């Protein structure tokens, strides 16, 4: 609305001048067209949408994997989220959300996503001031819609790297996509 107000203020002197009817009609039409082009027609906005979710065993509990595969093929951004809870006190938890960096569709039926490498963090969830301490250990992960994880761990303090074979991730995973509204 502020932009429209500025446009009207700029054009008002022209309209107030002695113009013939055709000029006034043209100017009014121009103002209306400018205003109409600035309006979000359906008042909705693109946002991240939950497309698919698995439980801790990798079994689907929400959505459609085929839809996620279709969205992946279209090149839309994918994000994965999961929650980790302490076994000794389930009120203590951390929630993670990461962007998919390198996506693979295997045999047309599973999506695998490499996420950006990250440093391990040790949470302090019991102090009055919650905090995270970074550790000199970097993780490289591939997460799959089948509930699997494959990883490489780089330990900077020991100058070593270790690859781990695919294994169950053991956390429920939520798969989100950012789909522009005009794509539908």
CORRACOR-V536297 format. One record per pair of residues at least 12 apart in sequence whose C-alpha atoms are under 10 Angstrom apart, sorted by sequence separation. I is the first residue (numbers start at 1). J is the second residue. D is the distance in whole Angstrom. If there is no record, write none. Layout:
[[I/J/D] [I/J/D]]
This chain:
[[15/27/7] [50/62/9] [51/63/5] [52/64/6] [53/65/9] [82/94/9] [83/95/4] [84/96/8] [100/112/9] [101/113/7] [102/114/5] [103/115/9] [120/132/10] [121/133/5] [122/134/6] [139/151/7] [140/152/5] [141/153/9] [151/163/6] [152/164/6] [14/27/8] [15/28/8] [50/63/8] [51/64/7] [52/65/6] [82/95/6] [83/96/6] [100/113/5] [101/114/6] [102/115/7] [120/133/8] [121/134/4] [122/135/7] [139/152/6] [140/153/6] [150/163/8] [151/164/5] [152/165/9] [51/65/8] [52/66/9] [81/95/7] [82/96/5] [83/97/9] [99/113/9] [100/114/6] [101/115/5] [102/116/9] [119/133/10] [120/134/6] [121/135/6] [138/152/8] [139/153/5] [140/154/8] [150/164/6] [151/165/7] [12/27/9] [51/66/10] [52/67/8] [81/96/5] [82/97/7] [99/114/9] [100/115/5] [101/116/6] [119/134/6] [120/135/5] [121/136/9] [138/153/6] [139/154/6] [149/164/9] [150/165/6] [151/166/7] [11/27/8] [12/28/10] [51/67/7] [52/68/7] [80/96/8] [81/97/4] [82/98/9] [98/114/10] [99/115/6] [100/116/8] [101/117/10] [118/134/10] [119/135/6] [120/136/7] [121/137/9] [137/153/7] [138/154/5] [139/155/9] [149/165/8] [150/166/4] [151/167/9] [11/28/9] [51/68/6] [80/97/6] [81/98/6] [98/115/7] [99/116/8] [119/136/7] [120/137/5] [121/138/10] [137/154/6] [138/155/6] [148/165/10] [149/166/5] [150/167/7] [50/68/10] [79/97/7] [80/98/5] [81/99/9] [98/116/8] [119/137/6] [120/138/6] [136/154/8] [137/155/5] [138/156/8] [148/166/6] [149/167/6] [150/168/9] [11/30/10] [79/98/6] [80/99/6] [118/137/8] [119/138/4] [120/139/7] [136/155/6] [137/156/6] [147/166/10] [148/167/5] [149/168/6] [150/169/9] [8/28/10] [11/31/8] [51/71/9] [78/98/9] [79/99/4] [80/100/7] [118/138/5] [119/139/6] [135/155/9] [136/156/5] [137/157/8] [147/167/8] [148/168/5] [149/169/5] [78/99/6] [79/100/5] [117/138/6] [118/139/6] [119/140/9] [135/156/9] [136/157/6] [137/158/9] [147/168/6] [148/169/5] [149/170/9] [77/99/8] [78/100/5] [79/101/9] [117/139/5] [118/140/7] [135/157/9] [136/158/9] [137/159/10] [139/161/10] [144/166/10] [146/168/9] [147/169/6] [148/170/8] [8/31/7] [77/100/7] [78/101/8] [116/139/9] [117/140/5] [118/141/9] [136/159/10] [137/160/10] [138/161/9] [139/162/10] [140/163/9] [141/164/10] [143/166/9] [146/169/9] [147/170/7] [148/171/10] [7/31/8] [8/32/10] [77/101/9] [78/102/10] [115/139/9] [116/140/7] [117/141/7] [137/161/10] [139/163/10] [142/166/9] [144/168/10] [147/171/8] [78/103/9] [115/140/7] [116/141/8] [143/168/10] [144/169/9] [147/172/8] [56/82/10] [77/103/10] [114/140/8] [115/141/6] [116/142/10] [143/169/8] [147/173/8] [4/31/8] [7/34/9] [8/35/10] [51/78/10] [53/80/9] [55/82/10] [114/141/6] [115/142/7] [146/173/10] [4/32/10] [7/35/9] [50/78/10] [52/80/10] [53/81/9] [54/82/10] [75/103/9] [113/141/8] [114/142/4] [115/143/8] [145/173/8] [48/77/9] [49/78/10] [50/79/9] [53/82/10] [94/123/8] [112/141/10] [113/142/5] [114/143/7] [144/173/9] [145/174/9] [4/34/8] [5/35/10] [48/78/9] [49/79/10] [50/80/9] [73/103/9] [93/123/9] [112/142/6] [113/143/5] [114/144/9] [143/173/9] [145/175/8] [3/34/10] [4/35/6] [48/79/8] [50/81/10] [72/103/8] [73/104/9] [92/123/10] [94/125/9] [112/143/6] [113/144/6] [144/175/10] [3/35/9] [4/36/10] [72/104/9] [73/105/8] [92/124/10] [93/125/8] [111/143/8] [112/144/4] [113/145/9] [72/105/8] [80/113/9] [92/125/6] [111/144/6] [112/145/7] [120/153/10] [1/35/9] [4/38/9] [79/113/9] [91/125/10] [92/126/8] [110/144/7] [111/145/6] [112/146/9] [119/153/10] [3/38/9] [69/104/9] [70/105/10] [78/113/9] [80/115/9] [110/145/6] [111/146/8] [112/147/10] [114/149/10] [117/152/9] [118/153/10] [119/154/9] [120/155/10] [69/105/7] [79/115/9] [109/145/9] [110/146/7] [112/148/9] [113/149/10] [114/150/9] [117/153/9] [119/155/10] [1/38/9] [69/106/10] [109/146/9] [110/147/10] [112/149/9] [114/151/9] [117/154/10] [1/39/9] [70/108/10] [104/142/10] [106/144/10] [112/150/10] [69/108/8] [72/111/8] [86/125/10] [103/142/9] [105/144/10] [69/109/8] [102/142/9] [103/143/10] [104/144/9] [105/145/10] [69/110/8] [101/142/10] [103/144/10] [66/108/9] [68/110/9] [69/111/7] [100/142/9] [66/109/7] [68/111/8] [100/143/9] [65/109/8] [66/110/9] [65/110/8] [66/111/10] [65/111/8] [80/143/9] [80/144/10] [80/145/10] [100/175/10] [69/145/10] [97/173/10] [99/175/10] [100/176/10] [68/145/9] [96/173/10] [97/174/9] [98/175/10] [99/176/9] [100/177/10] [97/175/10] [98/176/10] [99/177/10] [97/176/10] [65/145/8] [65/146/10] [60/145/9] [58/144/9] [59/145/9] [60/146/8] [84/170/10] [85/171/10] [58/145/7] [59/146/7] [60/147/9] [84/171/7] [58/146/5] [59/147/7] [83/171/7] [84/172/9] [57/146/9] [58/147/4] [82/171/6] [83/172/7] [57/147/6] [58/148/7] [81/171/10] [82/172/6] [83/173/8] [54/145/7] [55/146/10] [56/147/7] [57/148/9] [81/172/8] [82/173/5] [83/174/10] [53/145/8] [54/146/8] [55/147/8] [56/148/10] [81/173/6] [82/174/6] [52/145/8] [54/147/7] [80/173/7] [81/174/5] [82/175/9] [53/147/10] [80/174/6] [81/175/7] [79/174/8] [80/175/5] [81/176/8] [79/175/6] [80/176/6] [78/175/7] [79/176/5] [80/177/9] [78/176/6] [79/177/6] [77/176/8] [78/177/5] [79/178/8] [77/177/6] [78/178/7] [76/177/7] [77/178/6] [78/179/9] [75/177/10] [76/178/6] [77/179/8] [75/178/10] [76/179/6] [75/179/10] [76/180/9] [72/177/8] [74/179/10] [71/177/7] [68/175/8] [71/178/9] [68/176/9] [71/179/8] [68/177/8] [58/168/8] [65/175/9] [57/168/7] [58/169/8] [61/172/9] [63/174/10] [56/168/8] [57/169/8] [58/170/8] [60/172/9] [61/173/10] [62/174/9] [63/175/9] [56/169/7] [57/170/6] [58/171/8] [59/172/9] [60/173/9] [61/174/10] [62/175/10] [56/170/5] [57/171/7] [58/172/7] [59/173/10] [60/174/10] [55/170/8] [56/171/4] [57/172/7] [58/173/8] [55/171/7] [56/172/4] [57/173/10] [54/171/8] [55/172/4] [56/173/7] [54/172/5] [55/173/7] [53/172/7] [54/173/5] [55/174/9] [53/173/6] [54/174/7] [52/173/8] [53/174/4] [54/175/9] [52/174/6] [53/175/6] [51/174/8] [52/175/5] [53/176/9] [50/174/7] [51/175/6] [52/176/7] [50/175/6] [51/176/5] [52/177/9] [49/175/8] [50/176/4] [51/177/7] [48/175/10] [49/176/5] [50/177/7] [51/178/10] [48/176/6] [49/177/5] [50/178/9] [47/176/10] [48/177/5] [49/178/6] [47/177/8] [48/178/4] [49/179/8] [47/178/6] [48/179/7] [46/178/7] [47/179/7] [48/180/9] [46/179/6] [47/180/7] [45/179/10] [46/180/5] [47/181/9] [45/180/8] [46/181/5] [45/181/7] [46/182/9] [44/181/8] [45/182/10] [46/183/10] [42/181/10]]
